[in-house]
Amino acid sequence: QVQLVESGGGLVQAGGSLRLSCTASGRTISTYNMAWFRQAPGKEREFVGVIGLTETNTYYADAVKGRITISRDNAKNTVYLQMNSLKPADTAVYYCAADREGWGLRSSAASYDDWGQGTPVTVSS
């Protein structure tokens, strides 16, 4: 099992940017696909994007495509979510998740084995 800790959330104005980090411990995540999900108040958890074993292997949800970039630094056992042009609709708790099997880039939360506790992001209008 891998422990995941998100950081970098906070309050930002619409149009601003944030970079979230997800740092893993317990195991290396270099062989795991790593994803970000988010959950807004009163809504179900929603897929944001996933990165495969290489930086060029990514898949993003339509709602955020063009505004986010997921990257990874295996030396630091960390994955990042860079979010730009933020909107109030992006307000949510953001979670990172690890897919240990790594069979393709998956968007279903059920496909992920390990989860962090989340970091809140609030975008003000």
Helices and strands as residue ranges (DSSP letters): E 3-7, E 10-13, E 18-25, E 33-39, E 46-51, E 58-60, E 68-73, E 78-83, G 88-90, E 92-99, G 109-111, E 114-115, E 119-124
